[in-house]
Amino acid sequence: MAMEIKAPTFPESIEDGTLAAWHKKPGETARRDEMLAEIETDKVVIEIVAPADGTVTEIVKAEGETVLSDEVIARFEAGAPADTATAQPQAVAAAVEVGISPAARKLAEEKGIDITTLNGSGRGGRITKADVTRAVNAAPVAPPAPSVAPVHEVARASETAASPEDRVERRVPMTRLRASIAQRLVEAQQTAAMLTTFNEVNMEPVMTLRARYRDAFERAHNGTRLGFMGFFVRASVEALKRFPLVNACIDGDEIVYHGYYDIGVAVSTERGLVVPVLRDADAASLAQIEEQIAGFGARARDNKLTIEEMSGGTFTISNGGVFGSLLSTPILNPPQTAILGMHKIEQRPIVEDGEIVARPMMYLALSYDHRLIDGQEAVRFLVTIKELLEDPARILLEI
């Protein structure tokens, strides 16, 4: 039976997408739910899967082309192939049986790695990109490539020798996500009166609490780890309740006050920075927050975040400290009017009761839109977060 393969229905916040990659060619067979193609939007990568066992008969949209909502991208003939086992390459069949993320599959194909030899470290033995990367690093080093690149590589990546010393330049188009990030960052700087205020927090109380209850917390909550981000989310929610303007946004000549607390948590991936959103964070326990954040991180690495998880948000938290950042100025995530930046925890000398002592200190940064939030309000908001983190019991008691 002939069928049309269509792009999904995009939400209003997404106008179109780009056909990022085809995993099947015309005439190739596919099993039901096997991935056929990937469509990249400015927020997520969407997998297009086979609706049934059958054969791809025609590709309508080539890689790199723009795809609209519900647009036909290919045609498909449903029905079991004569010999599915022999029609598909062994590596692809193994991928379906074992389970492998799209990014891992693509890297394995590019590097010539036999995925049947890999042990997946993901959930249920799923092979991740990190598993393939380790296999690539462990493989024998190939002989140096010739100084003149193959013709097909030149056409695809526009690599040209820049000097007699064979210094190579490589041009590749921006991914949809990277282009969107660039546009939004410029938009934030051009449309908002952005200002940043700084403070520092003594992380010893939180660290002591984590060390004391970490094992019991994991046992009580099915292995969920007790991290730092949960404390920052809870502290931010309490501070937002006291300073509603920081949780608001500007819409034309109006101020929109949000009666809910949807906290965006910035997650870094190989494709760029994404910001999944914790919905109704004020109603979530510390364990639920940590569990959701861990899930976001895992799905972000496998390009599994949904459009709904990436949409909205009233306030954002970004943690540059995981990469060693000591101090930075986070950029607003429009239309939000504030973003909190966490940084590296470092032992520094401070004065307590007239004596110099070493404490694990973290610099905090709050960037805000000065059109809506006054400096004194931004400073008091950040001081509130500092006070809550330095006395974590106040978070639970909401005082």
C-alpha positions in Angstrom: 0.0 0.0 0.0 1.4 3.4 -1.0 1.8 5.9 1.8 3.0 9.5 2.2 5.6 10.3 4.8 4.9 13.8 6.2 6.7 16.2 8.5 5.0 16.5 11.9 2.6 19.3 12.8 4.8 22.0 14.2 3.5 24.2 17.1 2.9 27.9 16.5 6.3 28.8 17.9 8.0 26.9 15.1 7.5 28.0 11.5 9.5 25.3 9.7 12.4 22.9 9.9 15.3 21.7 7.9 15.7 18.1 6.6 18.9 17.3 8.5 19.6 13.8 7.4 18.1 10.8 5.5 18.8 7.4 7.0 17.2 5.5 4.1 17.6 5.8 0.3 14.9 5.1 -2.3 14.6 1.3 -2.7 15.8 0.5 0.8 13.6 -1.3 3.2 12.6 -0.3 6.7 11.0 -1.9 9.7 8.1 -0.4 11.5 9.3 2.5 13.8 12.8 2.4 12.3 14.1 5.9 11.8 13.9 7.2 8.2 15.0 10.9 8.6 15.7 13.7 11.0 14.1 17.2 10.8 16.0 19.9 12.7 14.0 22.9 14.0 15.3 25.8 16.0 14.6 23.9 19.2 14.8 20.2 18.7 15.6 17.4 16.3 12.5 15.4 15.3 12.8 11.8 14.2 10.6 10.6 11.4 10.0 6.8 11.6 8.6 4.2 9.3 4.8 3.8 9.7 5.0 0.1 8.9 7.3 -2.5 7.4 8.0 -1.5 3.9 10.2 0.3 1.3 11.1 3.9 0.7 10.0 4.5 -2.9 10.7 8.2 -3.3 12.4 11.0 -1.4 10.6 14.3 -2.0 12.7 16.6 0.3 16.4 16.3 0.0 18.9 16.9 2.9 19.2 20.6 3.7 15.8 21.6 2.3 13.3 23.6 4.3 10.3 21.6 5.5 6.9 23.0 6.4 4.4 21.6 8.9 2.6 18.5 7.5 4.6 18.7 4.2 5.2 15.5 2.3 8.9 14.5 2.5 8.8 11.0 1.0 6.7 8.2 -0.3 6.6 4.8 1.2 5.3 1.4 0.1 3.9 -0.6 3.0 4.2 -4.3 3.1 6.8 -6.9 4.3 9.8 -7.0 1.9 10.6 -10.3 0.3 13.7 -10.8 2.4 14.0 -8.1 5.1 17.0 -9.7 6.7 19.1 -9.6 3.5 17.7 -6.3 2.3 19.1 -4.4 5.2 22.8 -4.1 6.1 23.8 -6.1 9.1 24.8 -3.0 11.1 21.4 -1.4 10.6 19.6 -4.6 11.7 21.7 -4.8 14.7 21.0 -1.1 15.5 17.3 -1.9 15.7 17.8 -4.9 17.9 20.4 -3.5 20.2 19.1 0.1 20.4 21.2 3.1 19.4 20.7 6.8 19.5 20.5 8.7 16.2 23.7 10.7 16.9 25.5 7.5 17.8 24.4 5.7 14.7 25.5 8.6 12.4 28.9 8.8 14.1 29.4 5.0 13.8 28.6 5.1 10.1 31.0 8.1 9.5 33.9 6.5 11.5 33.3 2.9 10.2 32.6 1.5 13.7 30.8 -1.9 13.8 28.1 -1.2 16.4 27.7 -5.0 17.1 31.0 -4.9 18.9 30.0 -2.1 21.3 28.6 -2.4 24.8 25.9 0.2 25.3 26.1 2.3 28.5 22.7 3.8 28.1 19.4 2.7 29.6 18.5 -0.8 28.6 21.9 -1.3 27.0 21.3 1.5 24.5 24.4 2.6 22.6 25.1 6.3 23.1 27.4 8.7 21.2 29.9 8.5 24.0 30.2 4.7 23.5 31.0 5.3 19.8 33.4 8.1 20.6 35.3 5.8 23.0 35.5 3.1 20.2 36.8 5.7 17.8 39.5 6.8 20.2 40.5 3.3 20.9 40.8 2.4 17.2 44.2 2.3 15.5 45.2 5.6 14.1 44.7 5.7 10.3 47.5 6.8 8.0 47.6 10.6 7.3 45.1 11.7 4.6 46.5 13.0 1.3 47.1 16.8 1.2 44.4 17.2 -1.5 40.9 16.4 -0.2 38.6 14.1 -2.1 36.2 15.9 -4.5 33.1 14.9 -2.6 34.5 16.2 0.6 35.4 19.5 -1.0 31.9 19.9 -2.3 30.3 19.1 1.1 32.5 21.0 3.5 34.2 23.5 1.2 37.7 22.6 2.4 40.4 24.6 0.6 44.1 24.8 1.1 44.9 28.3 2.4 48.7 28.4 1.9 51.6 26.4 0.5 52.0 24.9 4.0 48.6 23.1 3.4 46.8 25.1 6.1 43.2 24.0 5.6 40.0 26.0 6.1 36.7 24.3 6.5 33.3 25.9 5.9 30.1 24.2 7.0 26.6 25.7 7.2 25.3 26.6 10.7 22.9 24.1 12.2 19.4 25.3 12.6 19.8 25.3 16.4 23.0 27.3 16.3 21.5 29.8 13.9 18.5 30.2 16.2 20.8 30.6 19.3 22.7 33.3 17.5 19.6 35.2 16.5 18.0 35.0 20.0 21.2 36.2 21.7 21.5 39.2 19.4 17.8 39.9 19.8 18.2 39.8 23.6 21.0 42.4 23.5 19.3 44.7 21.0 15.8 44.7 22.5 16.4 44.6 26.2 18.2 47.1 28.6 20.3 44.2 30.0 22.3 44.7 33.1 24.0 42.2 35.5 24.4 42.3 39.2 26.8 39.9 41.1 27.1 38.4 44.5 28.7 35.3 46.1 27.4 32.5 48.2 29.0 30.3 50.8 28.1 26.8 49.6 29.3 25.0 52.7 25.8 24.6 54.3 24.4 23.0 51.1 27.5 20.8 50.6 27.3 19.7 54.3 23.6 18.8 53.8 24.3 16.9 50.6 27.2 14.9 52.2 25.0 14.0 55.2 21.9 12.9 53.4 23.1 11.9 49.9 23.1 8.2 50.3 19.8 8.2 52.2 18.3 10.5 49.6 19.3 8.1 46.7 17.9 5.1 48.6 14.6 6.8 49.3 14.1 8.1 45.8 15.1 5.1 43.6 18.6 6.2 42.8 17.9 9.9 42.1 21.1 11.8 42.9 21.0 14.9 45.2 22.7 17.6 43.2 23.1 21.4 43.5 20.6 22.4 40.9 17.6 21.3 42.9 18.6 23.7 45.7 19.0 26.6 43.2 15.6 25.9 41.6 13.9 25.8 45.0 15.7 29.0 46.2 14.8 30.7 42.9 11.2 29.8 43.2 11.0 31.2 46.7 12.8 34.4 45.6 10.4 34.8 42.6 7.4 34.6 44.9 8.8 37.6 46.8 9.8 39.5 43.7 7.0 38.9 41.1 8.5 41.3 38.5 11.5 39.0 38.1 9.0 36.3 37.0 7.2 38.6 34.7 7.7 39.6 31.0 7.0 42.6 28.8 4.4 42.3 26.0 4.2 45.5 24.0 3.2 48.2 26.5 1.9 45.7 29.1 3.5 43.8 31.9 2.5 40.1 32.1 2.7 38.7 35.6 2.9 34.9 35.6 1.1 33.1 38.4 3.2 30.0 38.0 6.9 29.2 38.1 8.3 27.4 35.0 12.0 27.3 35.4 14.2 26.8 32.4 17.4 24.9 33.0 20.2 25.4 30.5 21.7 22.2 29.2 24.8 22.1 27.0 24.8 19.6 24.1 27.1 19.0 21.1 24.6 20.8 19.0 24.4 23.8 21.2 22.7 25.1 24.3 19.1 24.0 24.9 16.7 25.1 27.7 14.2 22.5 28.8 11.6 23.8 31.3 10.6 22.5 34.7 6.8 23.1 34.8 5.2 24.3 38.1 8.5 24.0 39.9 6.9 25.4 43.0 4.8 22.2 43.3 7.7 19.8 42.8 9.8 18.2 45.6 13.6 18.3 45.6 13.7 14.7 44.4 11.2 15.4 41.5 13.3 18.4 40.4 16.5 16.4 40.4 14.8 13.5 38.6 13.5 15.8 35.9 16.8 17.6 35.4 18.6 14.2 35.1 16.0 13.2 32.5 16.5 16.4 30.6 20.2 15.9 30.4 19.9 12.3 29.2 17.4 13.2 26.5 19.3 16.3 25.4 22.4 14.1 24.8 20.3 11.7 22.6 18.4 14.5 20.9 15.2 13.2 22.5 13.8 16.4 24.0 10.3 17.3 22.8 9.2 20.7 21.5 6.8 21.0 24.5 9.7 20.5 26.9 11.6 23.3 25.3 8.8 25.8 25.1 7.9 28.6 27.5 9.6 29.3 30.8 9.3 32.3 33.1 12.9 32.3 34.5 16.1 30.5 33.6 19.1 29.1 35.5 22.4 28.5 33.7 25.4 26.7 35.3 28.7 27.6 33.7 30.4 26.2 36.7 30.3 22.7 35.4 32.8 23.8 32.7 35.0 25.7 35.2 33.7 29.2 34.7 34.5 31.3 37.7 32.5 34.4 36.6 30.4 35.3 33.6 27.5 37.4 32.4 24.5 35.3 31.3 22.4 36.6 28.4 18.6 36.8 28.8 16.4 34.2 27.3 13.6 36.3 25.6 10.9 37.1 26.5 12.0 36.4 30.0 13.4 39.3 31.9 15.9 37.6 34.2 18.4 34.7 34.2 20.5 33.4 37.1 24.1 32.3 36.4 25.8 29.7 38.6 29.6 29.3 38.6 32.5 27.2 39.9 32.7 26.4 43.6 36.2 27.4 44.8 37.8 27.6 48.1 38.4 31.3 48.9 39.4 33.2 52.0 36.5 35.2 53.6 36.2 36.9 57.0 33.9 35.4 59.6 33.7 36.9 63.1 36.9 38.9 62.4 38.9 35.8 61.3 40.1 34.8 57.9 38.8 31.3 57.0 38.6 29.3 53.8 35.1 28.5 52.5 33.7 26.9 49.3 32.4 30.0 47.6 30.4 30.5 44.3 29.9 33.7 42.4 26.3 34.3 41.4 25.2 36.5 38.5 21.7 37.9 37.7 21.2 39.4 34.3 17.9 41.3 34.1 16.0 43.7 31.8 16.3 47.1 33.4 13.2 48.2 31.5 11.1 46.2 33.9 13.3 45.4 36.9 15.0 48.2 38.9 18.5 47.7 40.2 17.5 47.6 43.9 15.0 44.9 43.2 17.5 42.8 41.2 20.0 43.1 44.0 17.5 42.2 46.7 16.4 39.2 44.6 19.9 37.9 44.3 20.6 38.5 48.0 17.5 36.5 48.8 18.8 33.5 46.9 22.2 33.9 48.7 20.5 33.9 52.1 18.3 30.9 51.3 21.3 28.8 50.1 23.4 29.7 53.1 20.6 28.5 55.3 18.8 25.7 53.4 16.3 25.1 56.1 14.7 28.4 55.1 13.9 26.9 51.7 11.8 24.1 53.3 10.2 26.5 55.9 9.6 29.2 53.2 10.9 31.9 55.4 
